[in-house]
Structure formats: C-alpha cells, structure tokens
Amino acid sequence: MKVEPGDWLCVEGLELVCTIGVTERERQNKQRVIVNLQLGVDFFDVGTTDSIADTVDYRSVARRVVEIGEKSSFQLVETLATHLSRAILSEFPRIHQVRIEVWKPGALTAAKSVGAVTLSTRH
C-alpha cells in the first residue's frame, strides 16, 4: 500500500478528565484536558469507494483516546501525549502517522492553556 503524504483525518477539541500534574494539589482532583488529533490515513481507496471500511472510523479513535486518557495518571502532558500516540498507532493499523496536541487549560494563571505536541510515525 502506497501512502500519499497529506491525507489527514482530524478531531479537534476532544475533552477528557484525567489525573495529571506534578504537585500533590494538582493530582488531588481529576483535571480537564483537551486533545486535538491529526490522523495520517491513506485516502486513495476511500476517495473512490466512499466506504467507512476503507478508512478509519474517527469515532472509534476518539472513544479510545477518551477511554485511555481518563484511565491514565501522569505527571506531564508530554507523557500523556506520547502514551496516546503509541496507543493509536498500535491499535489502528490504517493510521500511519499521528499528530497529537494535549492542552491543559488553566495550568498557568497568565496563560489560557499549556500543552504538548507530538508527531509519531508507524515504524
């Protein structure tokens, strides 16, 4: 299967609640994080068939990200982003590349949000 660059399914503003933070105070209560996903998928077949069987069901990916994220307990947004990226690539074989943004609103009083971005490719 030849993968053409530039084919991306996107999910923006996926919200989940998880244990994340370095300090004990941060970890006492689960916190809201926002996840943006860009999923590298080959659109060649689906561009002709218009069939969900020839692409990735973004609902399934979104549900899985929420499930994994809400069960997680990390100190850093960087670790959560990496963990989600690895899970997506291992569980969804049609996804050859994933770009994930994990944003933690209110982490700094002087900023709207703090986040981490990772770009991973299937090896």
C-alpha positions as CSV (number, residue, x, y, z in Angstrom):
1,M,0.0,0.0,0.0
2,K,1.5,3.3,-1.0
3,V,0.7,6.1,1.4
4,E,0.4,9.6,-0.2
5,P,1.5,12.4,2.0
6,G,-1.0,14.9,3.2
7,D,-4.1,12.8,4.0
8,W,-5.3,13.6,7.5
9,L,-8.4,12.9,9.5
10,C,-8.8,15.5,12.2
11,V,-10.6,15.6,15.5
12,E,-10.4,18.9,17.3
13,G,-11.4,19.7,20.9
14,L,-11.8,16.3,22.3
15,E,-12.3,16.7,26.1
16,L,-11.4,14.2,28.8
17,V,-10.8,14.3,32.5
18,C,-7.8,12.6,34.0
19,T,-5.2,12.6,36.8
20,I,-2.4,14.9,35.6
21,G,0.1,17.1,37.3
22,V,3.3,17.3,39.2
23,T,2.2,18.6,42.6
24,E,0.0,16.7,45.1
25,R,-2.5,19.6,44.9
26,E,-2.8,19.1,41.1
27,R,-3.3,15.4,41.5
28,Q,-6.0,15.5,44.2
29,N,-8.7,16.1,41.6
30,K,-9.0,14.9,38.0
31,Q,-8.4,17.7,35.5
32,R,-9.9,18.6,32.1
33,V,-7.6,18.3,29.2
34,I,-8.3,19.0,25.5
35,V,-6.9,16.7,22.8
36,N,-6.5,17.5,19.1
37,L,-5.8,14.7,16.8
38,Q,-4.5,14.6,13.2
39,L,-4.5,11.0,11.9
40,G,-2.4,10.2,8.8
41,V,-4.5,7.9,6.7
42,D,-4.3,6.9,3.1
43,F,-7.4,8.3,1.3
44,F,-6.7,6.6,-2.0
45,D,-9.3,3.8,-1.7
46,V,-11.9,5.7,0.3
47,G,-11.8,8.6,-2.3
48,T,-13.3,6.1,-4.8
49,T,-15.4,3.8,-2.6
50,D,-16.9,6.3,-0.1
51,S,-16.9,3.4,2.4
52,I,-16.1,3.5,6.1
53,A,-14.4,0.1,5.6
54,D,-11.7,1.8,3.5
55,T,-10.7,4.4,6.1
56,V,-10.5,4.9,9.9
57,D,-13.7,5.4,12.0
58,Y,-12.7,8.6,13.8
59,R,-15.5,7.9,16.4
60,S,-13.7,4.7,17.4
61,V,-10.4,6.6,17.7
62,A,-12.0,9.4,19.7
63,R,-13.7,6.9,22.1
64,R,-10.5,5.0,22.6
65,V,-8.5,8.2,23.3
66,V,-11.0,9.3,25.9
67,E,-11.0,5.8,27.5
68,I,-7.2,5.6,27.6
69,G,-6.8,9.2,28.8
70,E,-9.4,9.0,31.5
71,K,-7.8,5.9,33.0
72,S,-4.3,7.4,32.9
73,S,-2.4,9.0,35.6
74,F,0.7,11.0,34.5
75,Q,2.6,14.0,35.8
76,L,3.3,15.6,32.5
77,V,1.2,16.5,29.4
78,E,4.2,15.3,27.3
79,T,3.8,11.8,28.7
80,L,0.1,11.7,28.1
81,A,0.6,12.8,24.5
82,T,3.2,10.2,23.9
83,H,1.1,7.5,25.6
84,L,-1.9,8.3,23.4
85,S,0.2,8.4,20.3
86,R,1.6,5.0,20.9
87,A,-1.8,3.5,21.6
88,I,-3.4,4.9,18.4
89,L,-0.6,3.6,16.2
90,S,-0.7,0.2,17.9
91,E,-4.5,-0.2,17.8
92,F,-5.4,1.3,14.5
93,P,-3.3,-0.2,11.7
94,R,-4.7,2.1,8.9
95,I,-3.2,5.1,10.7
96,H,0.4,5.5,9.6
97,Q,1.1,8.8,11.4
98,V,-0.4,10.7,14.2
99,R,0.0,14.2,15.5
100,I,-1.5,14.8,18.9
101,E,-1.9,18.0,20.9
102,V,-2.7,17.7,24.6
103,W,-3.8,21.0,26.2
104,K,-4.2,21.6,29.9
105,P,-6.4,24.7,30.4
106,G,-5.7,26.8,33.5
107,A,-2.3,25.3,34.2
108,L,-0.7,28.7,34.4
109,T,-2.6,31.7,35.6
110,A,-1.1,34.0,33.0
111,A,-1.9,31.7,30.1
112,K,-5.1,30.2,28.5
113,S,-3.5,26.8,28.3
114,V,-0.3,24.8,28.4
115,G,0.2,21.9,26.0
116,A,2.4,19.4,24.3
117,V,2.5,18.3,20.7
118,T,3.9,15.1,19.4
119,L,4.2,13.7,15.9
120,S,4.7,9.9,15.6
121,T,5.0,7.6,12.6
122,R,4.5,3.9,12.4
123,H,7.8,2.1,12.1
